[in-house]
Amino acid sequence: MQLAHIILAAGKGTRMKSRLPKVLHPILDQPMILYSVDTSVRVTGRKPVLVIGHAADQVRETVGDRADYVLQQEQLGTGHAVMVAMPAVRDWADAVLVTYGDMPLLRAETLRHLVQTHADTQSTITMLSVILDDPHGYGRVLRDDAGQVIGVVEEVDATPEQRKIRELNAGIYCFDAAWLDEHLPRIQPSPIKGEYYLPELIGMAVAEGRRVTAIPVDDPQEVVGINTRVHLAEATQIMQRRINEQWMLAGVTMTDPETVYIGPRVQLAQDVVIHPQTTLYGETTVGEGTEIGPQSYILASTIGRNCHIRHSVVEYAVLEDDVDVGPFAHLRKGAHLAQGVHMGNFGEVKNSYLGPGTKMGHFSYVGDAEIGANVNIGAGTITCNYDGVRKNKTIIEDDVFIGSDTLLVAPVRVGRGAKTGAGSVVTRDIPPYTLAYGVPAKPKRTLSSDSES
């Protein structure tokens, strides 16, 4: 069976009260529409057809080449949206799956079950339903005495007896493609809004004696649509719990999972420990045995095995194995800490490499620098990398000892095994195995190459 998937994402979402299109509001660190697109690819193995309208260019820019696009110039209801999408699929699809861009909690397993049931029962329409005590204004699914679907009645049109029905139409369908293409133009516009609605097709199929199958979804949370910021917060909590449970079952420890936020693109190895009030977002990977938190924020970074990060911010950085960071450290874009590096409290590293075994104790700033192995960076050390026009580079070779409160005015190089005295202002290169101090720092004496540094 050739399955096409149409995702409806053209609406403005006025109840969000936002300049940002509804489907671009993030859940954790990912726009909600991308959850729908990613789920679609897992179900069908191909790009979905995304129906866009309001802020179409913005949605297209966010989703990129992960979808094919159809523009719905006027938003005239769900039936109209599918109608404008049909030319993109009618020549090849046997079945058409229809979902919504504001239902990011819908699981791939649920959609696979819907599609498989559609094929097994040879239904014309297979739909998801949901059993709820509070009907929320949804349409009721009507069944005959044999349990067969005979229609859907909207709440406003339902009789008092029908309003007692708790099986509701979730609005997610799998259609026979040829039948759908033939019957979409037959939908009559709503007399109130003049819009065209997909549930009208259910009545047509039943009237023709065709099979309509409704499957109650196991978890009602999956079919919750997001229309307000309240719904957005609720969906975020659900997704947070879902992702955290996935990782805990895979061998990750969370001491307080309710305060841990992990984005959908994060990858964690077993025996990672995450402490309270910690966030991991972006394409972050964390190696086995690493401990993060409490109160740490990690964004799009690669973190090796057996690292420790406490009360710190790590953004677009690389930490190799056995790195110790914090508390209150800030690793900015381009920071690369090699194996065994220690970076203490209130330090900042930007666009710099710190070699294996280097120690950067506290209250220091390293920017645009290349630092070798086994270097000691004393408290209060600053690389003065910006001259008001350009960023300049500091190079510190292996086994160097940088004294406390040293200012390194880039561009500058400190040779292997050299030392600076406390409070030095280094404006010129320091040769290897040389002690330099003063303002400006000047070489004072040569150190033996085997001296302790």
C-alpha positions in Angstrom: 0.0 0.0 0.0 1.4 3.4 -1.0 0.6 5.7 1.9 0.6 9.5 1.7 0.5 11.7 4.8 -1.0 15.1 4.7 -0.4 17.3 7.8 -2.6 20.3 8.2 -0.7 23.4 9.4 -2.2 26.4 7.7 -4.0 28.0 10.6 -3.1 31.2 12.4 -3.8 30.0 15.9 -5.3 33.2 17.1 -5.9 31.9 20.7 -2.1 31.7 21.1 -2.1 35.5 21.0 1.3 35.5 19.4 3.1 36.9 16.4 4.7 33.5 16.0 2.6 31.0 14.0 1.1 28.4 16.3 2.9 25.4 14.8 6.3 27.1 15.4 5.8 27.4 19.2 8.4 25.2 20.8 7.8 22.2 23.0 11.0 21.8 24.9 13.5 23.1 22.3 11.8 22.0 19.1 8.9 23.7 17.2 5.8 21.5 17.6 5.4 21.0 13.8 8.7 19.1 13.7 7.4 16.5 16.1 4.6 15.8 13.6 7.0 15.8 10.6 9.4 13.4 12.3 6.6 11.1 13.3 5.3 11.1 9.8 8.7 10.0 8.4 8.8 7.1 10.9 5.4 6.0 9.8 5.6 6.4 6.0 9.3 6.4 5.2 8.8 9.5 3.0 8.2 13.2 3.4 4.8 14.3 4.4 2.7 16.9 2.4 2.5 19.9 4.6 -0.5 22.2 4.0 0.7 25.8 5.0 -1.1 29.1 4.9 -0.6 31.7 7.6 3.1 32.8 7.8 3.8 30.1 5.1 7.4 31.3 4.5 8.2 31.2 8.1 6.9 27.6 8.5 8.7 26.6 5.3 12.0 28.0 6.5 11.7 26.2 9.8 10.8 22.8 8.4 13.1 23.0 5.4 13.4 20.1 3.0 11.8 17.6 5.5 8.4 18.1 3.9 6.7 18.8 0.6 4.5 21.9 0.6 1.0 22.9 -0.5 -0.2 26.4 0.0 -3.8 26.9 1.2 -4.4 30.6 0.2 -7.7 30.8 2.1 -8.2 28.8 5.3 -11.6 27.3 4.5 -11.6 24.3 6.8 -10.1 20.9 7.0 -11.9 19.5 4.0 -10.7 22.4 1.9 -7.1 21.9 3.2 -7.1 18.3 2.1 -8.7 19.2 -1.2 -5.8 21.5 -2.1 -3.3 18.9 -1.1 -4.8 16.0 -3.2 -3.0 17.0 -6.5 0.3 16.3 -4.7 -0.6 12.7 -3.9 -3.5 11.5 -6.2 -1.2 10.0 -8.9 0.5 7.5 -6.6 -1.2 7.1 -3.2 -3.5 4.2 -2.3 -4.3 5.6 1.1 -4.1 9.1 2.6 -3.4 9.7 6.3 -4.5 13.1 7.6 -3.2 14.6 10.9 -2.5 18.1 12.3 0.6 20.2 13.0 -0.7 21.1 16.4 -0.9 17.5 17.7 2.8 16.9 18.5 2.0 14.2 21.1 0.7 11.7 18.6 2.9 8.6 18.5 4.2 6.8 15.5 3.0 3.5 17.0 -0.6 4.8 17.1 -0.5 5.9 13.5 1.0 2.6 12.4 -1.9 0.8 14.1 -4.4 3.1 12.4 -2.9 2.4 9.0 -2.6 -1.3 9.6 -6.2 -1.5 10.7 -7.2 0.4 7.6 -5.5 -2.2 5.4 -6.7 -5.2 7.4 -10.4 -4.1 7.4 -10.4 -2.7 3.9 -12.2 0.3 5.2 -13.0 3.4 3.2 -12.3 5.5 6.2 -10.4 4.5 9.4 -10.4 7.1 12.2 -9.0 7.6 15.6 -11.5 8.1 18.4 -10.9 9.0 22.1 -12.9 8.0 25.2 -13.3 10.9 27.6 -15.6 11.7 30.4 -15.5 15.4 29.5 -16.4 15.7 25.8 -14.7 19.1 25.3 -17.2 19.9 22.5 -16.0 17.1 20.3 -18.2 15.3 17.8 -19.7 12.0 19.1 -19.0 8.7 17.3 -22.3 6.9 16.5 -22.4 3.1 16.3 -25.2 0.7 15.6 -26.1 -2.3 17.8 -23.4 -4.4 16.1 -20.7 -1.8 17.0 -20.3 -0.5 13.4 -19.7 3.2 12.9 -22.7 4.8 11.4 -21.8 8.5 11.7 -20.4 11.4 13.7 -22.6 14.0 15.1 -21.2 17.4 16.3 -22.1 18.4 19.8 -24.2 21.4 18.7 -26.4 19.0 16.6 -26.5 16.1 19.1 -29.6 15.0 20.9 -29.5 14.8 24.7 -29.1 11.1 24.4 -26.2 11.4 21.9 -24.5 13.9 24.1 -24.1 11.2 26.7 -21.8 9.3 24.3 -18.1 9.4 25.5 -16.5 8.1 22.3 -15.4 11.2 20.5 -14.0 11.9 17.0 -10.3 12.8 17.3 -10.2 14.1 13.8 -7.4 11.8 12.5 -8.2 9.7 9.5 -6.8 7.2 7.0 -8.8 7.3 3.7 -9.0 5.2 0.6 -7.2 7.7 -1.7 -9.4 7.3 -4.8 -12.6 7.5 -2.8 -11.3 10.5 -1.0 -10.4 12.3 -4.2 -13.8 11.7 -5.7 -15.8 12.8 -2.6 -13.9 15.8 -1.4 -15.6 18.1 -3.9 -19.0 16.9 -2.6 -18.5 18.4 0.9 -21.0 21.1 1.5 -19.9 24.3 3.2 -20.9 25.0 6.8 -24.0 27.3 6.8 -22.4 29.2 9.7 -18.8 29.7 8.6 -18.9 28.6 5.0 -16.0 26.2 5.7 -15.6 22.6 4.5 -15.1 19.9 7.1 -13.7 16.4 6.8 -16.3 14.7 9.1 -18.9 15.2 6.3 -17.1 12.4 4.5 -18.1 9.9 7.2 -21.8 10.4 6.5 -21.2 10.0 2.8 -19.3 6.7 3.2 -22.0 5.3 5.5 -24.7 6.3 3.1 -22.9 4.4 0.4 -22.7 1.3 2.6 -18.9 1.5 2.9 -17.0 0.5 6.0 -16.0 3.1 8.4 -13.8 1.9 11.3 -13.1 3.9 14.5 -10.2 2.9 16.8 -10.1 4.3 20.3 -6.7 5.6 21.1 -5.0 4.0 24.2 -3.7 7.3 25.6 -6.1 10.3 25.3 -3.1 12.7 25.7 -1.9 11.8 22.3 -4.7 13.6 20.5 -4.7 16.8 22.5 -4.5 19.7 20.2 -2.7 22.9 21.2 -4.7 26.1 20.9 -3.6 28.2 23.8 -0.4 28.8 25.9 -2.1 26.7 28.6 -2.3 23.8 26.2 1.3 24.4 25.2 2.5 24.1 28.8 0.5 21.0 29.3 1.9 19.4 26.2 5.4 20.3 27.2 5.0 18.6 30.6 3.7 15.5 28.9 6.6 15.4 26.4 9.0 16.1 29.2 7.7 13.1 31.2 7.7 10.9 28.0 11.3 11.7 27.1 12.6 11.4 30.7 10.9 8.0 31.2 12.5 6.8 27.9 16.0 7.7 29.1 15.5 6.3 32.6 14.4 3.0 31.1 17.5 3.1 29.0 19.8 3.4 32.1 20.0 7.1 32.8 19.6 8.3 36.5 17.5 11.4 37.2 17.3 12.3 40.9 14.3 14.6 40.3 12.9 14.0 36.8 10.2 16.6 37.2 12.9 19.4 37.1 14.9 17.8 34.2 14.3 19.0 30.7 15.7 17.0 27.8 15.2 17.9 24.1 14.2 15.3 21.5 17.6 15.5 19.7 19.7 14.7 22.9 21.5 11.4 23.1 22.5 9.9 26.4 24.7 6.9 27.2 23.9 4.5 30.1 24.9 5.4 33.6 24.6 9.2 33.0 23.4 10.9 36.1 21.3 14.1 35.8 20.6 16.2 38.9 17.7 18.6 39.5 17.0 21.8 37.6 19.1 20.7 34.6 18.3 21.3 30.9 19.9 19.5 27.9 18.8 20.9 24.5 19.9 20.8 20.9 22.0 18.0 19.3 23.8 17.2 22.6 25.5 13.9 23.3 26.6 12.7 26.7 29.0 9.8 27.4 28.7 7.0 29.8 29.2 7.8 33.5 29.0 11.5 33.2 27.2 13.5 35.9 25.5 16.8 35.1 23.9 19.3 37.5 22.4 20.4 39.6 21.3 23.6 37.9 23.2 23.2 34.7 22.2 24.1 31.1 23.7 22.2 28.2 23.1 23.3 24.6 24.2 21.5 21.4 27.4 20.2 23.0 29.4 16.9 22.9 30.3 15.7 26.4 32.5 12.6 26.9 32.7 9.9 29.5 33.0 10.4 33.2 32.7 14.1 33.1 31.3 16.3 36.0 29.4 19.5 35.3 27.9 21.4 38.2 25.9 24.7 38.3 27.3 25.6 34.8 26.3 26.6 31.3 27.8 24.7 28.3 26.9 25.9 24.8 28.1 24.6 21.5 31.2 23.1 23.2 33.2 19.9 23.2 34.3 18.2 26.4 36.4 15.1 26.1 36.5 12.3 28.8 37.2 13.0 32.5 36.6 16.7 32.3 35.5 18.5 35.5 33.6 21.8 35.2 32.1 24.2 37.7 30.5 25.4 39.8 29.4 28.5 37.9 31.4 28.0 34.8 30.5 29.2 31.3 31.6 27.3 28.2 30.7 29.3 25.1 30.7 28.4 21.4 33.9 26.8 20.2 35.2 25.8 23.6 37.0 22.5 23.5 38.3 20.9 26.7 40.6 17.9 26.2 40.8 14.9 28.4 41.2 15.5 32.1 40.8 19.3 32.0 39.6 21.0 35.2 37.7 24.3 34.9 36.7 25.7 38.2 34.2 28.2 39.5 33.4 31.5 37.7 35.5 30.7 34.7 34.6 31.4 31.0 36.0 29.8 27.9 35.1 30.9 24.3 36.4 29.6 21.0 39.4 28.0 22.7 41.2 24.7 23.1 42.5 23.6 26.4 44.9 20.6 26.2 44.9 17.4 28.2 45.4 17.8 31.9 45.2 21.6 31.9 43.9 23.3 35.0 41.9 26.5 35.0 41.0 27.1 38.6 38.7 30.0 39.0 37.8 33.6 38.0 39.5 33.4 34.6 38.5 34.2 31.0 40.1 32.4 28.1 39.0 33.5 24.6 40.4 32.7 21.1 43.2 30.7 22.6 45.1 27.5 22.0 46.4 26.1 25.2 48.6 23.0 25.4 48.8 20.1 27.8 49.3 20.3 31.6 49.1 24.1 31.7 48.2 25.8 35.0 46.0 28.9 34.6 46.1 30.9 37.8 43.1 32.6 39.3 42.1 35.9 37.6 43.9 35.1 34.3 42.5 37.0 31.4 43.2 36.6 27.7 42.8 40.2 26.2 41.7 38.9 22.8 39.8 41.9 21.4 41.6 45.1 20.4 38.5 47.0 19.4 38.7 45.9 15.8 39.5 42.2 15.6 39.8 39.1 17.8 43.4 38.0 18.3 44.8 34.7 19.3 46.7 33.6 22.4 48.9 30.5 22.3 50.2 28.8 25.4 52.4 25.8 24.9 52.6 22.7 27.0 53.7 22.7 30.7 53.3 26.5 31.2 52.5 28.0 34.6 50.4 31.2 34.3 50.5 33.1 37.6 47.4 34.6 39.2 46.0 37.8 37.7 48.1 37.5 34.5 46.8 39.5 31.6 47.7 38.0 28.2 47.4 40.8 25.5 46.8 39.0 22.2 48.3 38.2 19.8 50.9 36.6 22.1 52.6 33.2 22.6 53.9 31.7 25.8 56.6 29.1 25.1 56.7 25.6 26.5 57.6 25.3 30.2 57.5 29.1 30.8 56.1 30.8 33.9 54.5 34.2 34.5 54.6 35.9 37.9 51.4 37.0 39.6 49.9 40.3 38.2 52.0 40.2 35.0 50.8 42.0 31.9 52.1 39.9 29.0 52.4 42.0 25.8 55.2 40.2 24.0 56.0 36.5 23.4 57.7 34.6 26.2 60.4 32.2 25.1 60.2 28.5 26.3 61.4 27.8 29.8 61.5 31.4 30.8 60.3 33.2 33.9 58.6 36.5 33.1 56.9 39.0 35.3 56.1 42.7 35.7 54.1 45.4 33.9 54.8 44.9 31.1 56.1 41.4 31.7 59.8 40.9 30.8 61.9 37.7 30.8 63.9 37.5 34.1 65.6 34.2 34.0 65.8 30.9 32.1 64.3 27.8 33.7 65.7 24.4 33.2 63.7 22.2 30.9 63.2 19.6 33.6 62.0 22.2 36.2 58.6 21.6 37.8 55.9 23.7 36.1 
